[in-house]
């Protein structure tokens, strides 16, 4: 079983720049004390007072595509510096996971529309973002973007891990990027999937999503290249994905397909369900998605379900970026020695039989499952280990 590890991380989120601010915020005893959410202010949208979002600070950034590229470069620089990577990146790959670049195209359109009211919006495409980043860093390995809805950057992590495991590349930079997007917000609102009171994962009163934006980058390398980082490493053991064709927008209510992707992940990683120390659930707060995920977890773990945490209320649902963003956020908390509480969860739902953590707990090491069950039935799961195998 080939293992890879995350040797560097970089992030810009609603909490600010870097992982230090995340660990500090999420370690507070009362989950309400470390939420950085607000009503939509990034752009004008009808009924914007109904949109509770997690925005980043764009002070000093350019508008349009240039600003999005600046953010991606910023988080990659952080990740490379933390990993100790210096010199040429000709042996490095780049994968950007995002639901799409519509958010970048919208930003560019708003910028140009100030100067020409007849400006026509374009859909945006990966090359407009990828190529400048490739050229800036001199990346010589494979470079591409992944667009599989909310599982996008989780699938990008799986791809990067597998490329290294097959010996195709020495290291891979995986980016999760997602900006606030009027099309996405309006679309979810039209489906009545936005919760005006904020995301409430697995809660009996849950009624929808809370959208956020964030940009994160991780450097993945072969595990045996960094034995000195063994005690504090985040090791990737494997992952799996599939597409649930039950419905174009909703999950199979019985959670069978979610169960299958979790079971395949465990098999790929060579880990038994009884070895899992905790779970980072997807937990969007939507009635159907949470019910399906709860059903899958109950069938696999039963009465022995390990502690569950959900990060959606902290960062907002960062859609295609959540695979990388939530991995980085969780890693920061584990390095600080704790597993964060599930902000937004208050009232148990007897129909789900799932109660995520209401308070943070001490966590020093162990295997964990990380779920990403997205729009359109795009499902992915990752199996990781924090700390050394013997700790």
TORVEXKOL-349620 format. One record per residue (C-alpha): residue in one letter; x, y, z; residue number from 0. Coordinates in steps of 0.5 Angstrom, whole numbers. Layout:
{residuo->a	X->X	Y->Y	Z->Z	num->NUM}
...
// end
This chain:
{residuo->x	X->0	Y->0	Z->0	num->0}
{residuo->x	X->3	Y->6	Z->-2	num->1}
{residuo->x	X->3	Y->12	Z->2	num->2}
{residuo->x	X->3	Y->20	Z->1	num->3}
{residuo->x	X->4	Y->26	Z->6	num->4}
{residuo->x	X->2	Y->33	Z->6	num->5}
{residuo->x	X->8	Y->37	Z->7	num->6}
{residuo->x	X->6	Y->44	Z->6	num->7}
{residuo->x	X->-1	Y->48	Z->7	num->8}
{residuo->x	X->-3	Y->55	Z->5	num->9}
{residuo->x	X->-10	Y->58	Z->6	num->10}
{residuo->x	X->-14	Y->64	Z->5	num->11}
{residuo->x	X->-21	Y->64	Z->8	num->12}
{residuo->x	X->-26	Y->68	Z->12	num->13}
{residuo->x	X->-21	Y->67	Z->18	num->14}
{residuo->x	X->-16	Y->71	Z->14	num->15}
{residuo->x	X->-9	Y->68	Z->12	num->16}
{residuo->x	X->-6	Y->62	Z->14	num->17}
{residuo->x	X->-7	Y->56	Z->19	num->18}
{residuo->x	X->-5	Y->59	Z->25	num->19}
{residuo->x	X->-12	Y->64	Z->25	num->20}
{residuo->x	X->-16	Y->57	Z->24	num->21}
{residuo->x	X->-13	Y->53	Z->30	num->22}
{residuo->x	X->-14	Y->59	Z->34	num->23}
{residuo->x	X->-21	Y->61	Z->32	num->24}
{residuo->x	X->-24	Y->54	Z->32	num->25}
{residuo->x	X->-21	Y->52	Z->39	num->26}
{residuo->x	X->-25	Y->57	Z->43	num->27}
{residuo->x	X->-30	Y->53	Z->48	num->28}
{residuo->x	X->-36	Y->56	Z->45	num->29}
{residuo->x	X->-37	Y->55	Z->37	num->30}
{residuo->x	X->-41	Y->61	Z->37	num->31}
{residuo->x	X->-35	Y->65	Z->39	num->32}
{residuo->x	X->-31	Y->63	Z->33	num->33}
{residuo->x	X->-36	Y->64	Z->27	num->34}
{residuo->x	X->-34	Y->69	Z->22	num->35}
{residuo->x	X->-40	Y->69	Z->18	num->36}
{residuo->x	X->-44	Y->75	Z->15	num->37}
{residuo->x	X->-50	Y->77	Z->10	num->38}
{residuo->x	X->-47	Y->78	Z->3	num->39}
{residuo->x	X->-43	Y->84	Z->1	num->40}
{residuo->x	X->-39	Y->82	Z->-4	num->41}
{residuo->x	X->-44	Y->84	Z->-10	num->42}
{residuo->x	X->-51	Y->86	Z->-10	num->43}
{residuo->x	X->-56	Y->81	Z->-11	num->44}
{residuo->x	X->-64	Y->81	Z->-10	num->45}
{residuo->x	X->-66	Y->79	Z->-3	num->46}
{residuo->x	X->-58	Y->79	Z->-1	num->47}
{residuo->x	X->-60	Y->80	Z->6	num->48}
{residuo->x	X->-62	Y->73	Z->6	num->49}
{residuo->x	X->-56	Y->70	Z->4	num->50}
{residuo->x	X->-51	Y->68	Z->10	num->51}
{residuo->x	X->-44	Y->67	Z->7	num->52}
{residuo->x	X->-37	Y->67	Z->9	num->53}
{residuo->x	X->-33	Y->72	Z->5	num->54}
{residuo->x	X->-26	Y->73	Z->5	num->55}
{residuo->x	X->-22	Y->80	Z->5	num->56}
{residuo->x	X->-20	Y->82	Z->-2	num->57}
{residuo->x	X->-17	Y->88	Z->1	num->58}
{residuo->x	X->-11	Y->90	Z->-4	num->59}
{residuo->x	X->-13	Y->85	Z->-9	num->60}
{residuo->x	X->-14	Y->86	Z->-16	num->61}
{residuo->x	X->-21	Y->85	Z->-19	num->62}
{residuo->x	X->-23	Y->80	Z->-24	num->63}
{residuo->x	X->-19	Y->74	Z->-27	num->64}
{residuo->x	X->-12	Y->77	Z->-24	num->65}
{residuo->x	X->-15	Y->77	Z->-17	num->66}
{residuo->x	X->-17	Y->70	Z->-17	num->67}
{residuo->x	X->-10	Y->68	Z->-20	num->68}
{residuo->x	X->-7	Y->73	Z->-14	num->69}
{residuo->x	X->-10	Y->69	Z->-9	num->70}
{residuo->x	X->-8	Y->62	Z->-12	num->71}
{residuo->x	X->-1	Y->64	Z->-13	num->72}
{residuo->x	X->-1	Y->67	Z->-5	num->73}
{residuo->x	X->-4	Y->60	Z->-2	num->74}
{residuo->x	X->1	Y->56	Z->-7	num->75}
{residuo->x	X->7	Y->60	Z->-4	num->76}
{residuo->x	X->5	Y->59	Z->3	num->77}
{residuo->x	X->5	Y->51	Z->2	num->78}
{residuo->x	X->11	Y->51	Z->-2	num->79}
{residuo->x	X->15	Y->55	Z->4	num->80}
{residuo->x	X->12	Y->50	Z->9	num->81}
{residuo->x	X->14	Y->44	Z->5	num->82}
{residuo->x	X->21	Y->47	Z->5	num->83}
{residuo->x	X->21	Y->46	Z->-3	num->84}
{residuo->x	X->26	Y->50	Z->-6	num->85}
{residuo->x	X->29	Y->51	Z->-13	num->86}
{residuo->x	X->26	Y->48	Z->-20	num->87}
{residuo->x	X->19	Y->45	Z->-20	num->88}
{residuo->x	X->20	Y->42	Z->-27	num->89}
{residuo->x	X->18	Y->35	Z->-23	num->90}
{residuo->x	X->12	Y->38	Z->-20	num->91}
{residuo->x	X->5	Y->37	Z->-22	num->92}
{residuo->x	X->-1	Y->42	Z->-21	num->93}
{residuo->x	X->-9	Y->40	Z->-20	num->94}
{residuo->x	X->-14	Y->45	Z->-19	num->95}
{residuo->x	X->-21	Y->43	Z->-16	num->96}
{residuo->x	X->-26	Y->48	Z->-16	num->97}
{residuo->x	X->-34	Y->47	Z->-18	num->98}
{residuo->x	X->-32	Y->51	Z->-24	num->99}
{residuo->x	X->-29	Y->58	Z->-26	num->100}
{residuo->x	X->-36	Y->62	Z->-26	num->101}
{residuo->x	X->-34	Y->66	Z->-20	num->102}
{residuo->x	X->-28	Y->68	Z->-24	num->103}
{residuo->x	X->-32	Y->70	Z->-30	num->104}
{residuo->x	X->-37	Y->74	Z->-26	num->105}
{residuo->x	X->-31	Y->78	Z->-23	num->106}
{residuo->x	X->-28	Y->79	Z->-29	num->107}
{residuo->x	X->-35	Y->81	Z->-32	num->108}
{residuo->x	X->-37	Y->86	Z->-26	num->109}
{residuo->x	X->-30	Y->89	Z->-27	num->110}
{residuo->x	X->-31	Y->90	Z->-35	num->111}
{residuo->x	X->-38	Y->92	Z->-34	num->112}
{residuo->x	X->-36	Y->98	Z->-31	num->113}
{residuo->x	X->-33	Y->101	Z->-37	num->114}
{residuo->x	X->-37	Y->98	Z->-42	num->115}
{residuo->x	X->-45	Y->97	Z->-41	num->116}
{residuo->x	X->-45	Y->92	Z->-47	num->117}
{residuo->x	X->-40	Y->87	Z->-44	num->118}
{residuo->x	X->-42	Y->80	Z->-45	num->119}
{residuo->x	X->-40	Y->75	Z->-40	num->120}
{residuo->x	X->-36	Y->69	Z->-41	num->121}
{residuo->x	X->-37	Y->62	Z->-38	num->122}
{residuo->x	X->-30	Y->62	Z->-36	num->123}
{residuo->x	X->-25	Y->56	Z->-37	num->124}
{residuo->x	X->-19	Y->53	Z->-33	num->125}
{residuo->x	X->-14	Y->56	Z->-38	num->126}
{residuo->x	X->-15	Y->63	Z->-36	num->127}
{residuo->x	X->-13	Y->61	Z->-29	num->128}
{residuo->x	X->-8	Y->55	Z->-30	num->129}
{residuo->x	X->-4	Y->58	Z->-35	num->130}
{residuo->x	X->-1	Y->64	Z->-31	num->131}
{residuo->x	X->0	Y->60	Z->-25	num->132}
{residuo->x	X->4	Y->55	Z->-29	num->133}
{residuo->x	X->8	Y->60	Z->-32	num->134}
{residuo->x	X->9	Y->64	Z->-25	num->135}
{residuo->x	X->12	Y->58	Z->-22	num->136}
{residuo->x	X->15	Y->54	Z->-28	num->137}
{residuo->x	X->11	Y->48	Z->-26	num->138}
{residuo->x	X->13	Y->42	Z->-31	num->139}
{residuo->x	X->9	Y->37	Z->-29	num->140}
{residuo->x	X->2	Y->35	Z->-31	num->141}
{residuo->x	X->-3	Y->41	Z->-30	num->142}
{residuo->x	X->-10	Y->41	Z->-30	num->143}
{residuo->x	X->-17	Y->42	Z->-27	num->144}
{residuo->x	X->-22	Y->38	Z->-24	num->145}
{residuo->x	X->-30	Y->40	Z->-24	num->146}
{residuo->x	X->-34	Y->35	Z->-20	num->147}
{residuo->x	X->-38	Y->40	Z->-16	num->148}
{residuo->x	X->-37	Y->39	Z->-9	num->149}
{residuo->x	X->-32	Y->33	Z->-9	num->150}
{residuo->x	X->-28	Y->37	Z->-14	num->151}
{residuo->x	X->-22	Y->38	Z->-10	num->152}
{residuo->x	X->-23	Y->32	Z->-6	num->153}
{residuo->x	X->-22	Y->28	Z->-13	num->154}
{residuo->x	X->-16	Y->33	Z->-14	num->155}
{residuo->x	X->-13	Y->30	Z->-8	num->156}
{residuo->x	X->-14	Y->23	Z->-10	num->157}
{residuo->x	X->-11	Y->24	Z->-17	num->158}
{residuo->x	X->-5	Y->27	Z->-14	num->159}
{residuo->x	X->-4	Y->22	Z->-9	num->160}
{residuo->x	X->-5	Y->16	Z->-14	num->161}
{residuo->x	X->0	Y->20	Z->-19	num->162}
{residuo->x	X->5	Y->20	Z->-14	num->163}
{residuo->x	X->4	Y->13	Z->-12	num->164}
{residuo->x	X->5	Y->10	Z->-19	num->165}
{residuo->x	X->11	Y->14	Z->-20	num->166}
{residuo->x	X->9	Y->19	Z->-25	num->167}
{residuo->x	X->11	Y->25	Z->-21	num->168}
{residuo->x	X->15	Y->27	Z->-15	num->169}
{residuo->x	X->10	Y->32	Z->-12	num->170}
{residuo->x	X->4	Y->35	Z->-14	num->171}
{residuo->x	X->1	Y->42	Z->-12	num->172}
{residuo->x	X->-7	Y->41	Z->-11	num->173}
{residuo->x	X->-11	Y->47	Z->-10	num->174}
{residuo->x	X->-18	Y->48	Z->-8	num->175}
{residuo->x	X->-21	Y->55	Z->-10	num->176}
{residuo->x	X->-28	Y->58	Z->-10	num->177}
{residuo->x	X->-30	Y->65	Z->-10	num->178}
{residuo->x	X->-37	Y->67	Z->-8	num->179}
{residuo->x	X->-42	Y->67	Z->-15	num->180}
{residuo->x	X->-48	Y->70	Z->-16	num->181}
{residuo->x	X->-50	Y->64	Z->-21	num->182}
{residuo->x	X->-49	Y->59	Z->-15	num->183}
{residuo->x	X->-52	Y->63	Z->-10	num->184}
{residuo->x	X->-59	Y->64	Z->-14	num->185}
{residuo->x	X->-59	Y->57	Z->-16	num->186}
{residuo->x	X->-59	Y->54	Z->-9	num->187}
{residuo->x	X->-64	Y->60	Z->-7	num->188}
{residuo->x	X->-68	Y->58	Z->-13	num->189}
{residuo->x	X->-68	Y->50	Z->-10	num->190}
{residuo->x	X->-70	Y->53	Z->-3	num->191}
{residuo->x	X->-63	Y->50	Z->-1	num->192}
{residuo->x	X->-60	Y->56	Z->3	num->193}
{residuo->x	X->-61	Y->56	Z->11	num->194}
{residuo->x	X->-63	Y->64	Z->13	num->195}
{residuo->x	X->-60	Y->62	Z->20	num->196}
{residuo->x	X->-54	Y->59	Z->17	num->197}
{residuo->x	X->-52	Y->51	Z->16	num->198}
{residuo->x	X->-54	Y->47	Z->22	num->199}
{residuo->x	X->-51	Y->40	Z->20	num->200}
{residuo->x	X->-55	Y->34	Z->22	num->201}
{residuo->x	X->-59	Y->38	Z->27	num->202}
{residuo->x	X->-67	Y->37	Z->27	num->203}
{residuo->x	X->-68	Y->44	Z->25	num->204}
{residuo->x	X->-63	Y->44	Z->19	num->205}
{residuo->x	X->-66	Y->47	Z->13	num->206}
{residuo->x	X->-60	Y->48	Z->8	num->207}
{residuo->x	X->-53	Y->51	Z->6	num->208}
{residuo->x	X->-49	Y->56	Z->8	num->209}
{residuo->x	X->-44	Y->58	Z->2	num->210}
{residuo->x	X->-37	Y->61	Z->3	num->211}
{residuo->x	X->-31	Y->62	Z->-1	num->212}
{residuo->x	X->-24	Y->60	Z->0	num->213}
{residuo->x	X->-17	Y->58	Z->-3	num->214}
{residuo->x	X->-13	Y->53	Z->-1	num->215}
{residuo->x	X->-6	Y->49	Z->-3	num->216}
{residuo->x	X->-3	Y->43	Z->-1	num->217}
{residuo->x	X->4	Y->40	Z->-3	num->218}
{residuo->x	X->3	Y->32	Z->-3	num->219}
{residuo->x	X->10	Y->28	Z->-4	num->220}
{residuo->x	X->12	Y->21	Z->-3	num->221}
{residuo->x	X->11	Y->19	Z->5	num->222}
{residuo->x	X->18	Y->15	Z->5	num->223}
{residuo->x	X->21	Y->22	Z->3	num->224}
{residuo->x	X->20	Y->25	Z->10	num->225}
{residuo->x	X->21	Y->20	Z->16	num->226}
{residuo->x	X->23	Y->26	Z->20	num->227}
{residuo->x	X->16	Y->29	Z->20	num->228}
{residuo->x	X->13	Y->22	Z->22	num->229}
{residuo->x	X->10	Y->24	Z->28	num->230}
{residuo->x	X->6	Y->31	Z->26	num->231}
{residuo->x	X->5	Y->28	Z->19	num->232}
{residuo->x	X->-2	Y->28	Z->15	num->233}
{residuo->x	X->-2	Y->22	Z->11	num->234}
{residuo->x	X->-6	Y->20	Z->5	num->235}
{residuo->x	X->-8	Y->12	Z->5	num->236}
{residuo->x	X->-13	Y->12	Z->-1	num->237}
{residuo->x	X->-19	Y->15	Z->-3	num->238}
{residuo->x	X->-25	Y->13	Z->-8	num->239}
{residuo->x	X->-31	Y->16	Z->-12	num->240}
{residuo->x	X->-37	Y->15	Z->-16	num->241}
{residuo->x	X->-43	Y->18	Z->-19	num->242}
{residuo->x	X->-50	Y->17	Z->-16	num->243}
{residuo->x	X->-55	Y->18	Z->-22	num->244}
{residuo->x	X->-61	Y->18	Z->-17	num->245}
{residuo->x	X->-63	Y->25	Z->-19	num->246}
{residuo->x	X->-59	Y->31	Z->-22	num->247}
{residuo->x	X->-60	Y->35	Z->-15	num->248}
{residuo->x	X->-61	Y->30	Z->-10	num->249}
{residuo->x	X->-58	Y->24	Z->-6	num->250}
{residuo->x	X->-61	Y->17	Z->-6	num->251}
{residuo->x	X->-65	Y->18	Z->0	num->252}
{residuo->x	X->-62	Y->11	Z->3	num->253}
{residuo->x	X->-55	Y->13	Z->2	num->254}
{residuo->x	X->-53	Y->6	Z->-1	num->255}
{residuo->x	X->-48	Y->10	Z->-6	num->256}
{residuo->x	X->-45	Y->14	Z->0	num->257}
{residuo->x	X->-44	Y->7	Z->3	num->258}
{residuo->x	X->-41	Y->4	Z->-3	num->259}
{residuo->x	X->-36	Y->10	Z->-4	num->260}
{residuo->x	X->-34	Y->9	Z->4	num->261}
{residuo->x	X->-33	Y->2	Z->3	num->262}
{residuo->x	X->-29	Y->3	Z->-3	num->263}
{residuo->x	X->-24	Y->8	Z->1	num->264}
{residuo->x	X->-23	Y->3	Z->7	num->265}
{residuo->x	X->-22	Y->-3	Z->2	num->266}
{residuo->x	X->-17	Y->2	Z->-2	num->267}
{residuo->x	X->-13	Y->4	Z->4	num->268}
{residuo->x	X->-13	Y->-3	Z->7	num->269}
{residuo->x	X->-16	Y->0	Z->13	num->270}
{residuo->x	X->-22	Y->-3	Z->17	num->271}
{residuo->x	X->-28	Y->1	Z->20	num->272}
{residuo->x	X->-26	Y->-1	Z->27	num->273}
{residuo->x	X->-20	Y->3	Z->26	num->274}
{residuo->x	X->-23	Y->9	Z->24	num->275}
{residuo->x	X->-22	Y->14	Z->30	num->276}
{residuo->x	X->-26	Y->20	Z->28	num->277}
{residuo->x	X->-30	Y->22	Z->22	num->278}
{residuo->x	X->-30	Y->29	Z->18	num->279}
{residuo->x	X->-37	Y->29	Z->15	num->280}
{residuo->x	X->-39	Y->33	Z->9	num->281}
{residuo->x	X->-46	Y->35	Z->13	num->282}
{residuo->x	X->-48	Y->41	Z->9	num->283}
{residuo->x	X->-54	Y->42	Z->13	num->284}
{residuo->x	X->-59	Y->40	Z->7	num->285}
{residuo->x	X->-65	Y->35	Z->9	num->286}
{residuo->x	X->-64	Y->30	Z->4	num->287}
{residuo->x	X->-56	Y->30	Z->4	num->288}
{residuo->x	X->-55	Y->29	Z->11	num->289}
{residuo->x	X->-60	Y->24	Z->12	num->290}
{residuo->x	X->-57	Y->20	Z->6	num->291}
{residuo->x	X->-50	Y->21	Z->10	num->292}
{residuo->x	X->-53	Y->19	Z->16	num->293}
{residuo->x	X->-56	Y->13	Z->13	num->294}
{residuo->x	X->-49	Y->11	Z->10	num->295}
{residuo->x	X->-45	Y->12	Z->17	num->296}
{residuo->x	X->-50	Y->8	Z->21	num->297}
{residuo->x	X->-50	Y->2	Z->16	num->298}
{residuo->x	X->-42	Y->2	Z->16	num->299}
{residuo->x	X->-41	Y->3	Z->23	num->300}
{residuo->x	X->-47	Y->2	Z->27	num->301}
{residuo->x	X->-47	Y->3	Z->35	num->302}
{residuo->x	X->-39	Y->4	Z->34	num->303}
{residuo->x	X->-39	Y->10	Z->30	num->304}
{residuo->x	X->-33	Y->14	Z->32	num->305}
{residuo->x	X->-34	Y->22	Z->34	num->306}
{residuo->x	X->-36	Y->26	Z->28	num->307}
{residuo->x	X->-34	Y->33	Z->26	num->308}
{residuo->x	X->-37	Y->38	Z->21	num->309}
{residuo->x	X->-33	Y->44	Z->19	num->310}
{residuo->x	X->-39	Y->47	Z->14	num->311}
{residuo->x	X->-41	Y->53	Z->19	num->312}
{residuo->x	X->-34	Y->55	Z->20	num->313}
{residuo->x	X->-32	Y->56	Z->13	num->314}
{residuo->x	X->-39	Y->56	Z->9	num->315}
{residuo->x	X->-40	Y->51	Z->4	num->316}
{residuo->x	X->-34	Y->52	Z->0	num->317}
{residuo->x	X->-37	Y->48	Z->-6	num->318}
{residuo->x	X->-31	Y->45	Z->-10	num->319}
{residuo->x	X->-26	Y->48	Z->-6	num->320}
{residuo->x	X->-28	Y->44	Z->1	num->321}
{residuo->x	X->-24	Y->38	Z->0	num->322}
{residuo->x	X->-17	Y->42	Z->0	num->323}
{residuo->x	X->-20	Y->47	Z->5	num->324}
{residuo->x	X->-23	Y->43	Z->10	num->325}
{residuo->x	X->-17	Y->38	Z->10	num->326}
{residuo->x	X->-13	Y->44	Z->11	num->327}
{residuo->x	X->-17	Y->47	Z->17	num->328}
{residuo->x	X->-18	Y->40	Z->20	num->329}
{residuo->x	X->-10	Y->39	Z->20	num->330}
{residuo->x	X->-9	Y->46	Z->23	num->331}
{residuo->x	X->-14	Y->43	Z->29	num->332}
{residuo->x	X->-10	Y->36	Z->30	num->333}
{residuo->x	X->-3	Y->40	Z->30	num->334}
{residuo->x	X->-6	Y->44	Z->36	num->335}
{residuo->x	X->-8	Y->37	Z->39	num->336}
{residuo->x	X->-16	Y->38	Z->38	num->337}
{residuo->x	X->-22	Y->36	Z->34	num->338}
{residuo->x	X->-27	Y->41	Z->33	num->339}
{residuo->x	X->-34	Y->42	Z->35	num->340}
{residuo->x	X->-39	Y->42	Z->30	num->341}
{residuo->x	X->-42	Y->49	Z->30	num->342}
{residuo->x	X->-49	Y->50	Z->28	num->343}
{residuo->x	X->-51	Y->43	Z->31	num->344}
{residuo->x	X->-56	Y->44	Z->37	num->345}
{residuo->x	X->-62	Y->39	Z->37	num->346}
{residuo->x	X->-61	Y->32	Z->35	num->347}
{residuo->x	X->-65	Y->29	Z->30	num->348}
{residuo->x	X->-68	Y->22	Z->32	num->349}
{residuo->x	X->-69	Y->20	Z->25	num->350}
{residuo->x	X->-62	Y->20	Z->23	num->351}
{residuo->x	X->-59	Y->17	Z->30	num->352}
{residuo->x	X->-52	Y->21	Z->28	num->353}
{residuo->x	X->-50	Y->26	Z->34	num->354}
{residuo->x	X->-44	Y->30	Z->32	num->355}
{residuo->x	X->-39	Y->33	Z->37	num->356}
{residuo->x	X->-42	Y->39	Z->41	num->357}
{residuo->x	X->-36	Y->41	Z->44	num->358}
{residuo->x	X->-28	Y->40	Z->42	num->359}
{residuo->x	X->-25	Y->34	Z->44	num->360}
{residuo->x	X->-17	Y->32	Z->45	num->361}
{residuo->x	X->-14	Y->28	Z->39	num->362}
{residuo->x	X->-7	Y->27	Z->38	num->363}
{residuo->x	X->-7	Y->21	Z->32	num->364}
{residuo->x	X->-11	Y->16	Z->29	num->365}
{residuo->x	X->-14	Y->14	Z->22	num->366}
{residuo->x	X->-20	Y->18	Z->20	num->367}
{residuo->x	X->-25	Y->18	Z->14	num->368}
{residuo->x	X->-27	Y->25	Z->11	num->369}
{residuo->x	X->-33	Y->25	Z->6	num->370}
{residuo->x	X->-35	Y->30	Z->1	num->371}
{residuo->x	X->-42	Y->28	Z->-2	num->372}
{residuo->x	X->-43	Y->33	Z->-7	num->373}
{residuo->x	X->-49	Y->36	Z->-12	num->374}
{residuo->x	X->-51	Y->32	Z->-18	num->375}
{residuo->x	X->-49	Y->25	Z->-14	num->376}
{residuo->x	X->-41	Y->27	Z->-14	num->377}
{residuo->x	X->-38	Y->23	Z->-8	num->378}
{residuo->x	X->-31	Y->22	Z->-6	num->379}
{residuo->x	X->-28	Y->20	Z->1	num->380}
{residuo->x	X->-21	Y->20	Z->3	num->381}
{residuo->x	X->-18	Y->16	Z->8	num->382}
{residuo->x	X->-12	Y->19	Z->12	num->383}
{residuo->x	X->-8	Y->18	Z->18	num->384}
{residuo->x	X->-5	Y->24	Z->23	num->385}
{residuo->x	X->1	Y->22	Z->27	num->386}
{residuo->x	X->6	Y->16	Z->26	num->387}
{residuo->x	X->3	Y->9	Z->25	num->388}
{residuo->x	X->5	Y->7	Z->32	num->389}
{residuo->x	X->3	Y->13	Z->36	num->390}
// end
